[in-house]
Amino acid sequence: MTSHSESPLRLLEPARLVPLIEIAHVEDAAPLARAFVSAGLRTLEIALRTKNAPHAIAEIRAHAPEAIVGAGNVMTPHDLHLAREAGARFALSPGSTPALLDAAASMDDFPFVPGVATASELMFAMSKGFHVVKFFPAAGLGGPATLRSMGSAFPHARFVPTGGTSEEDLDAWLAQPNVVAVGGSWLAPREDIARRDWDAIRRRAEAAVARHRALRA
């Protein structure tokens, strides 16, 4: 694998479970991150879906330094630069374009995980040196069975499934040898964030961590 793959693997493989978080209010960023860290989930993906997302990333870096915070929903080279300037440790995209992959390849010190949905998209990403990819939308594309099939044709590819994943299918995803980590928005529901119910988020994260550890035992 190329260096484009080694850095994401070092970050994501130990995590195995990555909360996908949408933050509208900057003041929610640090307590939310601390709730996940206290539950044992340090690697977080903050989606660039709100105007305050870059500020939330910076806030987490400043006030929840134990968290390993990345930027998600990166669509353009501008998003990629914005994520790095905000202090993100890595970035992920739900898809990939030639411009985005070329920009990411030129930023060799900034780990990037492009998104794929098909074998052709995976082949294109791999041709650019990206062997660790986001599989999106994972549930709608056939679930773990699809990645099982992908594994035989692409033995060097590694996947981060996101999109429709849930606590119920976590075991099935993590059982796939080509899955590096699973991304999940179910770990931080919008309604819990709106209520600032950090305890509910922490308890849900603790349950997911316990389930994952039981699977590994």
N, C-alpha and C positions, 0 to 999 in steps of 0.2 A: 504493500500500500504506500501511497505517496504521503508527503507531510500534510497534505490537506485532510487526510484521514486520521493521522496519528494524534493530533491535538484534540479533536472532538472525542475520540475514543478515551483519552486520558481523563477528560472531564466527565463524560456521560456514563461510561461503563461502571464506575464505582457507585453512581447514583441509583441507576436502575429504574427509578420512578421520579418523574419531573413534573411538578405542578405547573400547569399552564394558567397564567393569571392575567386578568384584565383589571387595571386600576384606573379609576376615573379621578380620584382625589389623592394628591400627593401625600397628605397627612396619613393616609391609610397604608402607605407602602411599608414603612419600617415595622409597625406592629404586626402586620400580616406576615412579613418575612420572618420576624422573630417567632411567630406561632409555628411556622413550618420548621424552622431550625430546631426549636425545642422538641418537636415531634420526631426529629431525626431525618428530615428532608432539607438538605442544605442547597441543593441545585434547583434553581427556579427559573422559569421562562416567563418574562413579562411581555405580553403581546403589545406590539405597537399599533393598537387599535384606538387609542385615545390620545388627545393632544398632550396629556400630562404623562404619558408613558415614559418618555426619556427622563423627565424630572423624577419619576418614581424610581427608575433604575439608579439615578444618582443618589437619591435619598437612601436607598437600601445600601449602596456602597458606603455611604457616610455613617449611617446609624444602625445598620445590621451587618457588620463586616464579616460575621461568620457565614453569611449566605454567599453562594456562588451564583451570581445573577447574570442571566443571559437575556437577549432580546429575541422575541418571536414575531411572526407575521411580517418579516422583512421582505419587501416586495421589489425594491429598486436599489441601485448603487447608493443613492442618497440615503435611503433607510439604513444601509449598512454602515455608512460613515456616521450617521446620526447615532446609531447604537454604540459604536466604539467611542465616540466623543462623550456619550452619557456615562461611560464607565462599564458597559457590559463586558463580561468576560468571554462571551461567545454569542453567536446569532444563529437563528434557524428561520427557514422560509417554508411556507406551505407548497411552494412550487419552485420553478427555476426558469430563467431566461438566459440566453447567451450573454447579455450585458451583465446580469447579476453574477453569473458564474465567473466571468472574466474579472469583474471587480473584486470578487472574493478571492480569486486566485492571486491577484496582485497584492492582497493584504495577508501575506503568509503568516503574520504574527497574530491574526485574529481568527480563531476557529469558527468555521461556518458549516452548517448542515443544510443543504438544499432539499427541497421537497420533490417527490416523485409520486406518480400514480400508476404508471405503466412501465413495461419492460423497456420500451423505446426511450422513455424519459430517464430511466435508470442508466441505460447504456450511454446516453448523452452526458449525464453527470459524471459517470465513471471515465469517459473519454477526456474530461477536463480535470481528472484527478481526484474526484470526490467519491469515495467509497462508503462513507457514512452518510445516510440520507434519511430525511423524514418521510414516512409513508402516510400520505394524507389524501382523502379522508379514510382512515384505516378501516373502520367498521363497514362503511359503504362499499369498500373495494374487496370484500370477501373475507375480512378478518384474518386470523392466524393461518388459516388454510392457504391463503394466497401467498403469504411469506414462506410457508413450507414449500410451496411449488417454486417460488423464486429462488430458494436456496440451492436447488439442484442445478439451475441454469447459471446462477451468479454466486458461486461459493465465496467470493471475496467481498461481497456487499454486506453491509450491516445497516440495520434499520431502527428508526425511532418512530413507532406507530403513534399517531395522534389523530383525533377526530372520531368521536363516538366511542372511545375506549371507556371502560367503567370498572368499578371495583369487582363486578361479577366476572369479567373476562380477563382480569389482570393475570391470573395464574396461567391461562392459555397463551397469552402474549409472551410472558417471561419464560415460558417453557421452550420457546423457539430459540434455537442456538444462534440464529442470525439477528436476534433482537438485542440491541445494546441497552436501551432504556425505553420506558413507556411514558408518553406525555399524556396528562389528563387534566381537563378543565373541571371535571367533577370534584376535584379536591378543593376547589375554591369557588363554590357557587356564587353567582352575582348577588343573590338575596342575602347570603351570609355576610358578604363584604359590605353590602348596603346597610345592614344592621350593625356592622362592626362587631360581629360575633366571633371574635378571634378564638374563643374557647371551643366553639363548635368546629371551626376549621382545624384547630389543633387535634381535637379528638378524632376527627375523620382521618387526618393524616397519620395519627398514631395507629389507628386500626389498619390502615393500608400498609404501614411499615411492619406491623406484627404479622399480617398475612404474608407479606413478601418473605420475611424471615422464616416463617413456617414452611414456605415452599422450598427454601434453600436447605432446610434441616434434613 
